Each structure stands twice: as structure tokens, then as C-alpha cells.
Amino acid sequence: MSNGWDESAEAWIDSLGARGDWSREYILDPAMQSRLQGQRFKRALDVGCGEGRFCRFLAGKGIAAVGIDASRTLITEANRRNPDGKYQLGKAEELPFENASFDLVISYMSLCDIDGYRDAIAEMARVLEPGGTLLLANISSINSAGTEWVRDEKGQLSHWPVDRYSEEFSLVSEWKGIRITNWHRPLSAYMKAFLAAGLQLTHFDEPLPIGGDAARQERYRRAPWFVIMEWRTAI
């Protein structure tokens, strides 16, 4: 069953623009990129690479990047934008690479779109070399368990209600012509899957905006929207 990404691919590409959407430009990109500073990664895999934006960033830093995505339309666009890049169609739950093929694996806002997330995490760990790094950005479980903002009598944001936090369930998200199915899971479910894959947590953050429109910044500071995690395989 399609999760809507292939059908929404064109609208997604249009919505990103040259620098990514607001949350990527002012929250996620700075947080993800800062974790790569001072490192000497040589070969990276971007799982759920989409149209290849972060692969192009990695290549610009001298890291040989391979992108994989389950959407044929997005892979086609990635190849169009970077004909010299390496992109292929495939599933995160069945990565077509040998064991210990990469020293860096990226999962940039893709894990929440993957039904078989436990298999995907195990696969990402498998293709990492000893001492390799899995760097990921994901939607906060507080975000995905939320319903919508409650407003006060003046129409101002009051609070962000959370429901069914401890369950795992799919939900449909719609914006700007995009309609996709992604997943809510409690943070503990993800943590258990990473630990079961033999990974060790070395960094955790709930990044905040570092620029952009002040009103939007304030909204993103009211509740954690994203998490950044860095995990490593044993040496």
C-alpha cells in the first residue's frame, strides 16, 4: 500500500524550494550539519533521501553519498538535479548493501514514514561499519501525538494537547497539496529498537529555531517538534 509519497512527490518538491522548508532551514539543517563538523566521514548512505537535497550537501563536504528512497518520482528528481550522484530505488527495511558498507548513515525525517521501523533500524545498523555513526532527525513523539493547538478566548495559542502518546498508530498529514501517511510512536519504542540493534546513543537534542520569522520561532519553541539523535555501532 502506498504511503502517498509518490503521489505527493511533485507537490513536495515544489514546497521545498532551493533551501528546504522553514523547519529545515532554521531548525533541522543547522542541527544536523553541526554534528558533521570536525568529523572525517568518507562514505554515507542517506535512507529516505527524497529528491537528494541532503546527499548534495554531503557531497559538497567531500563525503561520497548514496541515496535510497522508496519513491520512484523522488529518485528520478534526485538524479535529474545531480546526474553525478548515486541514487537508487529501494526500501529501508531491505537495504541492498553489504554489511559494514558505510561509516555514516543518515535518516533525515524518514523514520516516521516507515511502517517497518524496527527492520529499518536493524538494517541501518547492519550496513554501518564498526564505530560507524547513525545520524537522524525525526518528528518528536510529542508532536505526532498532538491533535491541534488549543486557543484561548482571544484566539491566542494556549497549549498543545497530547493524546494516545503510548500507542503506535498511523496518521494522515496534509499540507500544500501533499497528502502522506506517517506514524506516531512513543519515544521509548524508537529507543528500544535502536538498543536492540546494538547501537549506542552518543547525542540527543530537541533543536530550537536559530532564525526566521519571530512569530513562527515562538510557536516552534512552545513544544518540541523534532529530535536529533546520534547512535554508533560498537568498535
C-alpha positions in Angstrom: 0.0 0.0 0.0 1.3 3.4 -0.9 2.0 5.9 1.9 1.3 8.8 -0.5 4.9 9.9 -1.2 5.0 9.0 -4.9 1.6 10.7 -5.4 2.7 13.8 -3.5 6.2 13.9 -4.8 5.7 16.9 -7.2 3.9 18.9 -4.6 6.7 18.1 -2.1 9.4 19.2 -4.5 7.6 22.5 -5.1 7.1 23.1 -1.4 10.8 22.7 -0.5 12.3 25.4 -2.7 16.0 25.8 -3.0 16.8 25.8 0.7 14.2 23.4 2.1 11.1 24.3 4.0 11.2 26.6 7.1 11.8 23.9 9.6 14.7 22.5 7.7 16.3 25.9 7.0 16.1 27.2 10.6 15.9 24.1 12.8 16.9 20.8 11.3 19.7 21.7 8.8 21.8 23.6 11.4 21.4 20.8 14.0 22.2 18.0 11.5 25.1 19.9 9.9 26.7 20.7 13.2 27.0 17.0 14.0 29.2 16.6 10.9 31.7 19.3 11.7 35.1 18.1 12.6 34.3 14.5 11.5 36.1 12.6 8.8 33.3 10.6 7.2 34.1 9.1 3.8 31.1 7.1 2.7 27.5 7.9 3.6 24.1 6.4 3.0 21.0 8.6 3.1 18.0 6.5 3.9 14.8 8.1 2.6 16.9 10.6 0.6 13.8 12.1 -1.2 14.9 14.5 -4.0 18.6 14.2 -2.8 18.9 17.6 -1.0 21.0 16.3 1.9 23.0 14.0 -0.3 24.1 17.1 -2.3 25.1 18.8 1.0 27.2 15.7 1.9 28.9 15.7 -1.5 29.7 19.3 -1.0 31.6 18.4 2.2 33.6 15.8 0.3 31.6 12.8 1.6 30.7 10.2 -1.0 26.9 9.8 -0.6 24.5 7.2 -1.8 20.8 8.0 -1.5 17.9 5.4 -1.4 14.2 6.1 -1.4 11.0 4.1 -2.0 9.5 6.8 -4.3 10.5 6.4 -7.9 9.4 10.0 -8.6 11.7 11.4 -6.0 14.7 9.3 -7.1 14.1 10.5 -10.6 14.2 14.1 -9.4 17.4 13.4 -7.4 19.1 12.0 -10.5 17.9 15.0 -12.5 19.3 17.5 -10.0 22.6 15.7 -9.6 23.4 13.4 -12.6 26.8 12.6 -11.0 25.2 11.4 -7.7 24.3 7.9 -6.7 20.6 7.3 -6.1 18.6 4.2 -6.2 15.1 2.9 -5.6 14.7 0.7 -2.5 13.2 0.1 0.9 14.7 1.0 4.2 13.6 -2.4 5.6 15.6 -4.2 3.0 18.7 -2.2 2.2 20.6 -3.6 -0.9 24.1 -3.1 0.5 26.7 -5.4 2.1 27.4 -5.4 5.8 29.6 -2.6 7.1 29.4 -0.6 3.8 29.3 2.9 5.3 30.8 4.9 8.1 27.8 7.2 8.2 24.1 6.5 7.8 21.6 9.4 7.6 17.9 9.2 8.3 16.6 12.7 7.9 12.9 12.9 8.7 12.3 9.5 7.1 11.8 7.1 10.0 8.3 8.5 10.8 7.3 7.5 7.3 8.4 3.9 7.5 5.9 1.2 8.6 8.5 -1.5 9.5 10.7 0.9 11.5 12.3 -1.9 13.6 13.5 -3.7 10.5 14.7 -0.4 9.0 16.8 0.5 12.2 18.3 -3.0 12.2 19.2 -2.6 8.5 20.8 0.8 9.1 22.9 -0.7 11.9 23.9 -3.7 9.7 25.3 -1.6 6.9 27.4 0.6 9.3 31.0 -0.4 9.8 32.3 -0.9 13.4 32.4 2.5 15.1 30.1 4.0 12.4 27.5 6.7 13.0 23.8 6.8 12.5 22.6 10.4 12.5 18.9 11.0 12.3 16.3 13.7 12.6 12.8 12.6 13.4 9.5 14.1 14.4 9.1 14.4 18.1 6.6 11.9 19.6 5.0 14.9 21.5 4.4 16.5 18.1 3.0 13.4 16.4 0.7 12.6 19.4 -0.7 16.1 19.4 -4.1 17.0 18.0 -4.0 20.7 17.3 -3.4 23.9 19.2 -5.9 24.9 21.7 -6.5 28.7 21.7 -7.7 31.0 24.4 -10.7 33.3 24.3 -8.6 35.9 22.5 -7.6 33.4 19.8 -4.0 33.1 21.1 -2.2 29.8 21.4 -2.9 28.3 24.8 -1.4 24.8 24.8 -0.6 21.8 22.7 -2.7 18.8 23.8 -1.2 15.3 23.5 -3.3 12.1 23.3 -2.6 8.4 22.8 1.1 9.0 23.3 1.9 5.4 24.4 0.2 3.8 21.3 1.6 3.3 17.8 -0.7 4.4 15.0 -0.6 5.8 11.5 -1.9 9.3 10.7 -2.6 11.2 7.5 -0.9 14.6 7.1 -2.0 17.1 4.5 -0.5 20.5 3.5 0.2 22.4 0.3 -1.1 19.6 -1.9 0.8 16.9 -0.1 -1.1 14.0 1.5 1.0 11.3 3.2 0.7 8.7 5.8 3.2 8.6 8.6 3.5 7.2 12.0 3.3 8.2 15.7 5.4 6.1 18.1 6.3 6.8 21.7 10.0 7.7 22.1 10.5 4.5 24.1 9.6 2.4 21.1 12.3 4.0 19.0 14.8 3.8 21.8 14.2 0.1 22.3 14.6 -0.6 18.6 17.9 1.3 18.4 19.2 -0.6 21.5 18.0 -3.9 20.2 20.1 -3.2 17.0 23.2 -3.0 19.2 23.6 0.8 18.8 24.9 3.2 21.5 23.5 6.6 21.9 26.1 9.4 21.8 24.0 12.5 21.2 20.4 13.6 21.7 18.8 17.0 21.2 15.4 18.7 20.7 16.6 21.5 18.4 15.1 25.0 18.5 14.9 27.6 15.7 18.0 29.7 15.2 16.5 32.3 12.8 13.5 33.1 10.7 10.2 34.8 11.4 10.0 35.6 15.2 6.3 34.6 15.5 7.0 31.3 13.9 10.1 30.8 16.1 7.9 31.4 19.2 5.5 28.7 18.1 8.2 26.2 17.5 9.6 26.9 21.0 6.3 26.1 22.7 6.7 22.3 22.3 9.4 20.0 20.9 8.7 19.5 17.2 11.8 17.4 16.3 14.5 15.2 17.8 18.1 14.8 16.7 19.9 11.6 17.7 23.3 10.2 17.0 24.0 6.5 17.5 27.2 4.5 17.0 28.0 0.8 16.4 30.4 -0.9 18.7 34.1 -1.0 17.6 
